Amino acid sequence: MHELSIVKDIFQTLEEAYPETFKDIVGVEIQAGLLSNIQPVLIHNAFEAYKEEFSEYADVELDVEILPIIAYCKDCREEFEVKYHRFVCACGKGSDKIVQGEELKISKVTFKKKDHE
């Protein structure tokens, strides 16, 4: 189950990026391309399991956005969405240049609001 190692990497990245305030994180949004083979249900399950093991993350919520596969047609010079894993443009030409769909990234981090005195 590679989702658990991905979740571990997400928290490690957050701790390194926000060493002073990572314990104030309440939300994480990730973007995963269809070709990254991320299953939203499995990543959510792994996220919840990780939170159970590390109570300091109990309030953190995860949102997953699955991004479609976008390819580029060299003949038309147009981008198109790949459906059913058919890398064929509307013009009928095939494409081997993927513009979007392989990524896996943290797209947004939300922190607790601080009370002002």
Disulfide bonds with the S-S distance in Angstrom:
none
